[in-house]
């Protein structure tokens, strides 16, 4: 006899789990139980009071797009009363170039709806590139933006039929405005640098876009087939901002809604195995031996490897699926994520070139050479650290002063480094100190006020810390698995799992390792509910709202 029974049992309490649980509890009419290994719910919706009292360090997700919680905001409007808020950056992203301290700034459409300021900034380097940006923005506003939202928030479809993004790409290639810009079907196989060089003439503009979008995509500049995904990221990331009060805020807000609706969650309750009888998932067995029955469904939100080889066992999967999951690429998207408490924000020398650069939310400090990232991947593929930094700086307190004490600020730095399994614990400890010193030395070259006297404290986050999250182990990959072309959209994590169903009856799967891509958004949890609603005859709030997704 089971120790407890629920209609739906969810393995893992990350952000995708919370979203699926909310929908199942309210719109599915189910009694839902979440079982989480760690001490808290929320997964990569994570913040801590660090590096000093009163400061908020966002220890995982940081750069947040406006679309990430759109469906949840509409279907659970009370989350705003529970404290949820999203704030756009004034200047979404940009770069300062080490060669001459010139800079470029890509403004948020919330503050620059026609992108005239962005075009003016690009025109300081190349007027034709500025015209290209405005032409691209017209295409984005006409149909690309809507298509991307629909692609994210609909389950992965058939491998043998064009999905929303593929259908939209076909329309784009046929659009005379796009053809005039050099956009054509060859983009399907082109690399990020090839796509950007098709569009832009200035190598510095290309280098900026490649580095900024690399934060999400994480692919080498010359990876064939990865160009279109990075092109979409270039436009989407103008819509970036942060969660008010820190990235953990949506975890609190959604958890409150879930529990107010009657949902239950249990932290420090690690699931050992899924109970499978006669080809059906019947519940879960906890690490302490207790058994939890699931009347209708079990939902795994762990990584694909854990699902196949730990929770179930490869005997429940085809040999090909097991091989595919075992061989997923997981080593590329491994980064340092340092949080810095400081007295004042950086004031960059480049502000004399463009004063807006001090207000950038996601800022690259690096070379005009677009090949810098290719060298980074080359070093890491050899098992060595890149000797050059390719830094991104973010500063949420530019737009959200609640993340630091009054008059103080918190910034973050990102660089792509070796995966967690390439160094020992001792080597990572030594590296963390060296990296902090290297970051400060480089930062000071761009912003003279960035000395150790301006620093109150810092929190070093590396792939080694990231790998403490079992979903991201053993490499410490923040996206769970890489964003190579064969691991995004309807191919993610592998085609036969992308649609959230499994060959085991009553067992569903979702998480950051599923369609469409990694990120702190609601899409995978929402899409999993959509699939379950179709299978089980549950309510479909998107139909009532008339929403296209």
N, C-alpha and C positions, 0 to 999 in steps of 0.2 A: 504493500500500500504506500502511495506517495506521501511525502511529508508535507506537501502543499500542492495546490492545483490552481492553474490560471488558464484562461482561454488561449492567451498567447504568452510565450516565454521568450524574452529577448536576451541574447548572450552579448554582454558588453554594454556599457552605459555611456558611450561617446555621443557626439552630436547627432550622428545619423540615427542612432538608436532612440534618442529622445524624440526626434521628429516622427519616426515611424510609430513610436509608442503613443504620442499625442493623438495622431490620426486614428489609430486602432481603438484607443480608449474612448474618444469622443464620437467620431464618425462611424467607426466599426462596431460600436456598442460592446466592446470586449473588456474583460478584466485582464489587465496586462501586468506582468511582473518583469522587471529589469534586474539582471544579476551581473554585477560589476566586480572585477578583481581588485581594483584600486580603492582608495579611501574616499573618492568623490566621483560625482557624475559630471559629464561634460566633455571628456576626451580632450581634443585639441582646442576646444573653446576654453583656453587655459590662461589664467593670470595668477600672479602671486604678489604679495606685498614685498617688493624687492626693487632694487638692491639696497634700499634704506627705508626706514619707517615712513609711511605716508606715500610712497611711490608705488606705481603699478608696473610690474614687468609682465609683458605678454610673452609667455614662454613657448608658445607655438604659433598659432595663426595671428597674423598682424595686419596685412594689407587686405582689406575687406571690400568687395564690390557691392554695389547697391542691390544687385539682384539676389544676393546670397540668401536672404530671408524673406523675399517678396511674398512667396506663397503662404508662409507661416503668418506673416503680418496680416494678410487678407483673411485667412481661415481661422485665425485665433487673435482677433484684434485687441483682446485684453492684455496681450503681452506688453503693450506700450504702457499700460497702467501698472504693470509689474516691474517697470524700469528699463524696458528695452528701448534702445535708440541707436541710430546709425548717423555718422557725421561725415560728409564728404570733405576731402582735402580741397583747399583752394587751388593749389597747383598739384595735379595728380602725380606726375613724375617728371624727371629731368636728369640732366647730367652736367657735371663740371669736368672739363678736360684738363688732364695734368700737363699737357704740352704748353698751354698759354693761359689757363684759368678763364677761358671763354666758357659759355654755358648755354644750354637750351632748356626751355621749360614747356611742358605739355599741360595745359590748364584743364581743370575739371569743367565738364559741360554744365555743372550746377552754377558755376561762376562765369563761364565763357561759352554760352550755349551755341554760338555760331562758330566757335573756335578761331576767332579773329586774333586773339592774343597769342594763341599757340602758333598760328601762321606767321605772325610778326616775329616771334622768337626764332622760328625756323628760317625765316627770310634773312636773318642776320648772317646765315651761313650760305643759303642758296635760295633765290627767289622761286625757281622752278619747283624745288622741293616743297616750298610753302604752298604753292598752287596745288601740288599733288595732294598734300594733306587735306586741303579744303574739299577737293574732289572726292577723296576717300570718305570724308566725313558725310558728304551728301549721300553716298551709297550706304554708309552705316545707318544713317537716320532713315533712309527710305525703306530698307528691308533687312539689312544684315543684323541689326541689333535685335529686332523682333525674332528673327530666325534663330539666333543664338540662345535667346531666352527659352524658346520653345524646344530647342534641341536639348538643353540642359534639363528641362522639367517634364520630359516625356521619357518613358522607359525605352531602353535600347530595342530597336526593332529587328527584323529579319536581316541576317547577314547577306541575303540575296536580293534585297530591295534597297534603293537609295534611302538613307535617313534624311531628317530635316536639313542637316548641315550640308550633306552631299547634294540634295536637291537644290538648295540655295546656292551652292557653289556653281552648279550648272547654270542657274539663272544669271549669276554674276559674270561667268565667262561669256555669256551671250549678250550682256548689256554693252551697248556701244560706248557708254561712258567708261566702263571698266577696260574695254579693249583699247581705248585711247591711252589709258595709263600703263598698258603693257601687261594687263592681267589676262591670263589665258589658261587652258587646261593643263599646260605643262606644270602649273603650280601643284598639281596633285602629287608629283614626284619630286618637286624641288625642295632644297634645303632652306633653312631660315635665312642664311646670308644671300642665297640666290634670289629669294623672294624680295628681300629688302633692297638688293641692288637692282632688281627690276623696277622698283618704285622710286628710289631716291638716288641722287647723285653724290651727295656729300658723305664721305666715309665716317665723319664724326656723328652725324645724325643716325646713320646705320648702326654705329657702335653703341650709341645711347639706347636705341630701341632694342637691340639684341640683348644688352645687359639687363635692362629693366624687365623685359618679358621673360628672360632666363630665370628670374626668381620664381615664376610659376611653371614654365615649361621645362626648364632644366636640361635642355638638349644641346648637343654640340652644334656649332654654327653650320657645319657641313653635313648634318644628318639628313639624308634623302628622305623625302616624304613628310618632314616635320615643319615645312615652311608655312603651310596654310594655317595650322594651329597657332603658330607664333604671330601670324598676321592678324588673326582674330584677337589674340591676347593684346596686341598693340592698341587696338581700338577699345576693347573692353576695359583695359586697365586705366583709361581716363576716368572711369566711373568709380575709382577707388576711394576709400576712406577708412574709418575705424569704428568699432563698436563703442558707444559712450560708456565710460567708466572702466573700459578694458574688455578684452576678448572673453573673459569668463561671464560677463553680464548676461549674454543670451542663454547660457547654461542655467543660471538662476531663474531667469524669466520663464523659460520653457518648462523647467522642472516644477515651478510653482503651478503652472497651468495643468500639467500632467497630474500632479498629486491632488489638486483641487477637483479634478474630474474623477478621482478615485483610483488613479494608478498607484502602483507600489514599486519601490526600488530598494535594492539591497546591495550596499557596498561591502567590500571585503568578503564577497561571496563568489569565488572563482569557480567557473564551470570547467569540469574535467572532461566530460564526454556528453555527446548527444545520444539519448536512448533511442535506438532504432529497432523496431520489431516488424518483421514481415515487409520490409521496404518502406516503412513509415516512421517519421519522427514522432515519438510519443512524449518527449520531455527531455530533461537534462539531469545529469548526475553531477553534483558539486564535488569539489576537491575533498571536502570533509565526509563524503559518503552519502549525504542526503540526496533524495530524489525529488524532483519537481515535475509534476505532470503538466502537459500542455494539451488542452482539449482540442484545439483547432490548428495551432501552428507554432513552430519554433523558428525564430529569426536569428541568424548569426550576423553580428556586425564586426566580426574579427577579420583579419586579413585572409586572403585566399589560401595561403599555405597552411595556416592554422585550421581553417575550415576542412580542408581535404585530408591533412595528415595527422592532425591532433584531435579535433572534435569528433571526427567520424572514422577515418581510416580509409586508405586508398582502395580497399576491397569494395567500397561502395561506389566507386567511380570508374569510368572507362580508363583503360591504360593510357590512352592518348591525353585525356583531360588531366590525369595525374602527372604525366610528363610535362605538359604545358605549364601547369601551376608550379611544378618543381623548378622549372627553368625561367620563370618570370625575372625580368631585369629589375633590380632593386638598389643599385649602388650609385646611381648618378645624382639623385636629388638629396644630397647630404651636405649640411651647411653648419656654419657657426651662426648663433643667434644671441648676441650679447645685448643686455639691457644696461643702460648707463644713466644713473641719477646725476644731475648736474645743476649748477647754480644758474647758468644762462644758456640759451640755445646757441649753437654754432653761428658765427657771423662770417660768411665766406668772402674771400677776396673777390670772387666772381660777381658779387653783388654790384660792383662798379660797372660790370658789363650788362647785368640785368638784375635789378633789385628784387624781382620776384623769386629769385633762386633761394633766398633764405626761407621761403614759405613752402618749398616742395615737400610733399608727403613721402615720396619714394625716390631717393636721389642717388644716382651713380657717381662715384668718384673714380675716374679711370681714364684710360687712353682713348684717343680717337681711332685707334686701330681695331677694326672689327674682329681681327683674328685673336685678340687677347683671350676670349672665351674658348676658342679652339685649342689654344695652348694649355688652358686650365684643364680641359678634359684629357688632353694628351698626357699631361703629368699624372693625373689621377689614374688613368688607365694603366700606367706603369707602376702604380702603387706608391707614388711619391706626391708630396705636397707641392702645389704651385708656388714658386718662390715669389711671385707677384700677387699682391692683393687686388681683388676685383670687388671693391666694397659697394654695398648699398647702405644708405643711411635712411632711417625713418624717424619721425618725430611727432608722435600723436598729440603732444601738448600744444602744438601749434594751433590745433582746432579743438582740443578737448582738455582744458586745464584741470579737470577732475582727476586726471591720472597722476598728478604730482601735488605736493603741498603748494600753497599759494606763493607765487613768485618763483617757483622752481620748475624744472623740466625733466623729462625722461626721453631718451633717444634709444634707438636700437641700431645694431650693425649686423650685416649679413655678408658672408663669403662662402663660396663653395669649396669644400675640403674633402679629404679622404673619408670613406665610410667608417663606421664605428669599429668594425672588425679588423681594420688594418693596423691599429695601434693597441698597445696594452693599456691598462688603466693608468699605470705610472706614466707612460708616454703621453697620454691625453692630459694628465695633470700638468705636466711640464709644458705641453703645447698651449694649454689655456692661458698660462701666464705670458708666454712669449707672444701669443697672438694679441693679447690685450696691449702689450707694449708696442707691437708693430702697428696696430690700428691707431693708437694715439699719435705715434710718430707721423703716420701718413695724414691723419685728420688735421694735425697742426699745420701741415703744408698748405692746406686749402683754407683753414679757418684759424688764424693766429690765436684766437681766444680759447681754442681747444687744447689746454694744457692740463696737467694733473691737478693743478689748483682749482680748476673748474669742475672736477669730478668729485662727487660725494661718495660714490660707490658703483660697483658694476657686478653684474651676474653673468658668468660665462656659461653659455649653453652650446654644446657641441653635439655631433652625432652620437657620441658616447652616452650623453644624457638622454637624447631622443630615443635611443634603443632601449631605455628602461620601459618605454611604452611597448608592450608585447606586439602590437600591430606593426610597429616600425622596426622591430628587431629582425635580424641581427645587425643590419647595416645602419640603422638609424635614419631611414628614409622618411622625410616628413610627409610625403605623398603616399606612403605605404609601398607603392610600386612606381616605377618610372613612367614618364609621359612619352616614351618613344612611340612612333606612329602605330605600332601593333598593340599598344596598351592604352589607347584612349577611345572614347565613344563606345560604339557597339562592339568593340573588340576588347573592352576592359572588364575584368582582368583577362579573360579568354572568351571567345565568342559564345560558347555554350553556357557561360555563367552570367554574362552581361545583363540579361533580362531579369535577374533576381530569383529565378526559379532554379531548382536543382533536380537531379534524377531521383532524389529521395522525397517521397510524398510528404506534404505538410512542412517541408523545410525550405525556407527562403533565406536569401543572403543579401547583404548590402554593406556599405561602408565606403571609405575613401578610395579603396581599391576597385571600385565599380564605376560604371558609366555615370557621368561623362569624364570626370578627371578628379584629381585630388584637390582639396580646398575645404575651407570651413563653411560650406554652404549646406542648405537643407535638401538639395536636389535628390541625393541618393535615398535618403529616408522617405521623402515624398514619393519618389518613383516606386519604391518598394511597396508602399501602401497602395499605389495605383494598381499594381499587378495583383496584390492580394484582394483589392476591392473587386476587380474583374473576376477573379477565381471564386470568391466567397460571397458575392452579391452584397457588398457593403456600400454604404452611402458614398457618393462622389461629389464633394463640395464644389469642385471645379465646374461641374455642369450647371449647378445652381447659380454660380457667380458669372457664368458666361465667359469664363477665362479661356484663353486659347491654349493654356497649359494647366 
